C-alpha cells in the first residue's frame, strides 16, 4: 500500500470537510438557498445545480459520461463512460459486447459464446474472465457470485432491458469497492411515466439456430410505477455441442410515498443450460476451428436476486439512500476435461463441480451540498455491510452423456468440499471542493474490514493403469484471514474553457485473494500456500470535451502499479510433468494512452440539419506493460498477459430520418496469455500467444410508427480467430470465436 504525505493530506482534508459539514448544519438558516446564491459561490448556483441534477436526455451518439455528481455518487475528476443501448445500432439480441462496448477505450473482450450468456471484459492488463476485475452491479447492487471471494459474473442483464451502462475506471475503488478495474453498473430501464401500460415485444432469429424473444411491460398508475420483462433465447452454436437455452425474468416496482420519499423493489431470475464443446489445441484450431471432441460437457447456472431501495430527500441540499440486497445462486460444471485437449473421450466418469452462493448486504449513502467560504462543496459519506457464503464441491459425476449434475457415491468420491463464509464492512467518504468556477478538487477515503474463511477438505483418488481405484485420501483444512486497511485518493478537475475539461486522479486499489486462490482441486494445478492479496494504485490524467450533439472526445494517460499480481505460470515437477502454479507473479507496471473521439460531420457542416447524420467514431489504446519485479524465474522483464499493444475500434454510422446503418472495425494486436510469455501452446494449449485479429460488423435499423426492424451481420469477413485460451471450463484450451452470422429482429411497441 502506498504511504506518503500526500495521502495523509487527503485524510486531513476529508476530516476538514466533515467539520465544515457540521458547521454548515448550524448555519443553514443563514445560508442562501442554492438557487439564489449566485453571489456566495465562486461559480453560479445555477451551474452547480445543473451539475447536481440528473437528466435523462439521450445523446445522439449513445455514449456519454457521468456528471460530477449524479444520483448518489460523486464522479468529479474521474474517468467514466455511459452507454445508452437505445441509441446504438448494434446486435442487442445477442448481447454482442464487441459492438455494445465499442466506444469504451482499451477494453479487452473475451468472446465465450454466441448467445451473450456471460460478459467477460477487462482493461489495462486485467484478466477479462467473467469481468471479475470490475465491481459489477445492477441498479447499484452486486450481481457477482461473491463480491469478495468469488467476484465472477455468471449473470449478465439482457442489453434489451438496460437503460444505461455506467463505467468508472480505477478511481471507483473509493466508493464501490477495491477492484482494480473499477465499476460497471447496469441501470435497468425505468418505468414509463406517461402511460399506464406500454408493451414492447421483440422477436429475433439468426444463424446457428439462434432465437430470442423479449417482452416487457411498463407503466405508471398514480404513485405506483413498474417495469418488467421476460426473455427466452436458445441456439445451436457455431460449433457442434454448443447448444444452449436461457431464461431471464425481471420486475421493478416503485412507490412514491411523497415528493421527498420513495421506495422500490426489484427481483431478478435467470437460468441457463449450455452444452460445451471444449477447447482446442493450436493444431486442431488450424485444422478446423469448428471441430469438437467433447460431447458430454455441460454448464448450468441459476441466479436469483432481490433488492430493496429507500430514497429520502432530507432537504433541498441533502439526500439519503439505502439499499438492501440478496443473492441465491448456483453454477454447476460437468465434463471430461483432461490436461491434453486432444485426448479422446474414453466415456469414463466425468468431473463435477458445484458452487452454491448465498449472499446479502446493505449499503447506505448520504449526500450533502454545503458552503465553505462562500464556495459550494459536496460531501458523500456511506457505509456497507456484506455477508457472503459459498459452498463448493467437486467429485465424480456420471459416465453418461446427459446433463446429470449428481455425484456418484458422494460419501466416497467427493474430492473437494469447502464452505467459504466471508464478511466485509466498509466506510467511505468523498468531498468535492469547488475552489473556483473552473477548478475543483475531490479527496476521498475508504476503510475496509475483510474476513475470509475456508473450512473443509480436499482429497485425491488414485487409480491404476486399468482405471481401478487403489486409494482415496482426504485432508481436512480450516483457514481464516482477517485484515483491515484504508484506501485513499484524490481527483482534480479544471475547465479552461466551457467546452473542455482537464481531469486527473490517483487512487489506491486492493483485491483480496478469492476462493479459487485459497484452494482448488485440479491435478494439473498447484496453488502457492503463501499467496497474498493484490495491492497497488492507479493514475489517470486526461482532457475531454463538453458533451454536444456535434462532437465528443476523451483522451487520457493512465499508469497502473499492480503489486503482488496473481497469475499462473507453467513449470515441471519432479516427474517432469507440466503443471500450472498459481502465485503472486510480481509487480506489474502498465501504462498507456486511451483515446476516444466521435463527430457528426453533417451537423458540424450544417448545424440546422435534422434528417441526415454521419457519425465517425474511433477509440484506440496504446499500452505498454512490464513485470518489474518477480521472484519467479523467467518472468521479470516480460510483458504482462492480456495486454495487446494496440486496441482499436472504429466505425461509421449513417442515418437518414428513421433509417440508420452502422459499420464497425475491431482490431487487437497479439497478446500473451500468461506471465512467462510462452509462445507455443503445447499439449494443453492453455498458454501461448493470442494472435492479432481484425473483425468487421455491419448493422441496420429502421423505425416505422410502432415497428422497428433491426438486422446485423457479425464478423462480416468470416475471420477465423480466438480471444481466449481457457485454463479450465469451458475449456481447457483454445476457445474459437464465432464465424460470420446473420441476425434479424422485429420490434413492436404498443
Helices and strands as residue ranges (DSSP letters): H 5-26, G 34-36, G 38-40, H 45-51, E 63-64, E 69-70, E 73-74, E 80-83, G 85-87, H 97-100, E 107-110, E 120-123, G 129-131, E 135-138, E 141-142, G 159-161, E 162-168, G 170-172, H 173-176, E 183-188, E 198-206, E 210-221, E 224-235, E 244-256, E 261-275, H 282-287, E 298-315, E 318-335, E 351-372, E 375-396, H 410-413, E 414-434, E 439-463, E 469-497, E 500-511, H 515-518, E 525-527, E 534-545, E 551-572, E 578-600, H 601-605, E 612-629, E 646-656, E 659-668, E 671-672, E 689-690, E 693-704, E 707-714, E 722-726, E 733-736, E 741-749
